[in-house]
């Protein structure tokens, strides 16, 4: 199947980033968001991002206009007609399932439903979505316009041609696709849990400051220390993934989510997007 149109559902940080990346790669892109304020913010952010690329000489002024014109911003579900849908909405299975089933009603039977979930089971989504063979995981990383890796997550239902189509799409978007089977945390979030959880455990024990932990790990080659990275990702998102992986793996003590991060979430200190997290912004 040739992909010519992409609909990204959810215009938050991830969704707007995926939409920009798709449009920059030449695809007609729909960015769907129910919240008008979030949609307006996404429109402004993408416009500013493209202007910055033009100022730096990474794209021409004509390309800046062309890329922006390829994105259709909408809050009308019935405007969402595309070959593939990439959802980046809130991490709740019922919302994702409901959205995909609504889209299935108004689109052709061969469209693909890809979830950008960080940790929810793709199998559990596919089982409740029409045409489960067309459901797949397509997990981008933040910022989606820059990060190259995309995890493509298969389920036992996924048709082989769907995997190849999504892999080709990722390559066309300038990404490096890695195919994996559905499992808790997939690859990256499974491997990364100890990076976050052990760093939080050290902080809980008062053995070393968060700033020192970040500085030491960055000094040995990590791009970002764990606390700066959690603030960038969003403590709400990161904590939800930790909880999900912890539960799905049978609650191993070594992966128990930290009360420090839970407190940040409850107090609304989610990181850069709220101006405060483990650091002030």
N, C-alpha and C positions, 0 to 999 in steps of 0.2 A: 504494500500500500504506500502510495506517495503522499506525504504530508505537505499540504500547501497552506493550511490555516491552523492556528493554535489558539485555544481559549484558556487563559489562566484565571482561575477562580480564587478570589482573595487578593486584595491589593495592599496587604501589609508589606513589611520589609522584604520577605522572601518572594511573595507574589509579584510585586512591582519589579523586583530584580530579575525574575525569570522572564517577565513580559518584555523588559528592556533588552535582555539577552536575545530573546526570540526575534524581536523586531530588528535588532542590529544584524542578525544573521539572515535577514531578508524575508522573514515570514510575516504574512498578514496576521496580526495578533489582536485578540480581544481580551481586555482586562475587565473582569466582572467583579463588582463589589456592591453589596447592599447598602453599606454605610456611606452616604454622600461625602462626609468629611474625610473619611479614609481614602475615598476615590480621588477627591480633590488634592489631597496631600501626595498621593502617588503620581498624579499628573504633574504636579509641580516638581516633585523630586526627580522624575525621569527627565523633564525638561531641563532642570539644572544640571543633571549628570551629563546629558548630551552637550549642553553648552560648555561645560568644563572640558569635555573631550575635544571639542572644536578649538577651544582656546589653547589647549596643549598641542594641537596639531595632529591629534590621533585620528580624527575624522575631519572631513571638509565641512564647510558651512552648508553645502548642498546635501551632504550625507546626513547632517544633523536634522535638517528639515524632513528629509525622506524617511528617516528612521521614525521620527515622532509621528509622521503622517500614517505610518503603518500600524499604529496602535489605536484601537477603538475602545474608548473608555465607556463603560455602561453599567447601569444598575438594573437593567431590564433582562431578566433571565431568558426571555424569548428572543433576544438578540444574540444569544450564545449558540451559534451554529458553526461547527468546526470539525476538523478531522480528528483532533486530539484535544482532550481536556486535561489540564494539569491543575489539580486542586492544591491550594496552599491556605486553606481555611483553618479555623480553630481545631486543635487536636482532640476532637471528639468523634468517635466512630459513627454515632447516629447522625451527626450533621453531614459528614462526608458521604455516607450511604444515601441519605435523603437527597442531597444535591445531585449525586450521580444518577440516581433513579429519575429525578425530574428532568435532567438533561437527556436521558435515554428516551424519554417520551417525545421529545421535539427534534431529535437528531436521527440521522440514518443509522442503520443497525451495525455498520462496520466501524463507527467511530471508536476511538480508544479512550479509556479512562485511566489516567495515571495519577497516583497519589504521591505528593511530596512529603508524606508523613515521616517524622524522624524515628518513630518507634512502634506505632500501632501495627498490628498484624495485617498484612495485605490479604492473607487468606480470609480473615474474619470480615474484611470489607467485601471481597469478591463474592463470598457466599451469599450475600444479601443484595447484590447488584445484578440487574438484568445483563445478560451476556457476560457471565463471569470470565469467560475465556479472553475477554478484551480488557480486563483489569490488570494493572501492573503497577509496581512502584517505580517512581522516577524521582529519586531523592537528590536534590541540589544542595549546595552548601553556601553559606553566607560569607561574603556578598556574591550572589549568583551571577553577577556580571563579570566577576573576576575569577572566582574559584573554578578550576577545571574539572574536578571530579564530579561524576554523577553515578550514584548507585542505582542500577536497574534491578528491581526485585521481582523475581518470578514466583508464581504459585503453581500448584499442581494443575490448576485450571487454565493457566496462561497458554494460549496458542503460540506455537513456535514462530509463526510469521509476525506476531505482535512484538515479540522480543527483538527480532531483527529490525523491524520498523522503528522501534523506539531507540535502539542502539544507533541506527543510521541517523535518526533525528538528533541525538546527542552530539554525534560527530559533526553534523551540519551546523550545529550551534557552537562549534569550537570546543566542545567538551571531551573529556576522556571517560568513556563509559566503562563501568565494571559490573558484570552480571553476577548476581548472587541469588540464592534461594531465600525465601522468607524465613526469618529467624529473629529472635529478640534483639533489637538494636542493629540488625543487619550486620555490616562489617565495622564501619567507622565508629558508630555510637557504642557498639559492644566493646571495641578495643579502647575507646576513649574514657569509659566510665572510671577506671582506676585513676586516670590522670586527674579527674575532677574530685572524685570521692576521697582519695587518699590525701589530696591537698587540703580539702575541707576538714578531714579528720585531724591533720596536723594543726590546723588553725583552732579547732575545737579544744585540743589538748594544750594550747597556748605555748607550744614549743618554738614557734617561729612566726613572725608576722606574715600577713598575706603579701605585703609588698616585697619582703625578702624572698618568699617562695617564688613569686613571679620573676624577680630579678635574677635569681639563681638559674631557673629553668630557661629563661631567655638567653642567659649568658652561655649556656651549653648548646644552644642551637634551636630551641623552640621559638617559633615566630611570635607567639604570645604565651605568657604565663597563664595558668588555669583561671585565676580570678579575673584577669583582664579579658580572657576569652569568654568566660561565663557572662560577663557584663556585655560583651559584644553580641553574643548569641541571644541574650535575654534570660534572666534567671528563671522566669516562668517557664520558658521553653526547655531550658536545660534541666530544671528540676523535674518537670513532667516526664522527660525522657528517662532520667535516673529512676523515677518511681516505676515507670512502665517496664524497664529492663529488670529491675529488682523483683517485681511481681512475677513477670513471665519466666524468670529463671528460678523461681521457688524461694525467694527471699534469702539469698545467701548473705551472711553478716558482712562479708567483705564489700558488698555493694549497697549496703543500707544507705539511703539518701540522708543527707546532713540536715540537722535541725537549723544550722546557721543559714543555709540557703532557703529552707522553708520559711524562716522568719523574714528574709528579704522579700520573698514572694508575697507573704501575708501583709507586709507593710507597704507594698507597691514599689519597692526599690528594685526595679527589674533590670537596671543597667543603663547603658547609653540612651536607650529610647525613652527613659523616664527622667534622665538627668542624674540619677543616683543608683548605685548598686553596691558593690564592694568598694567602689571608688565614686568620687563626685565628678560630675561632668558639666 
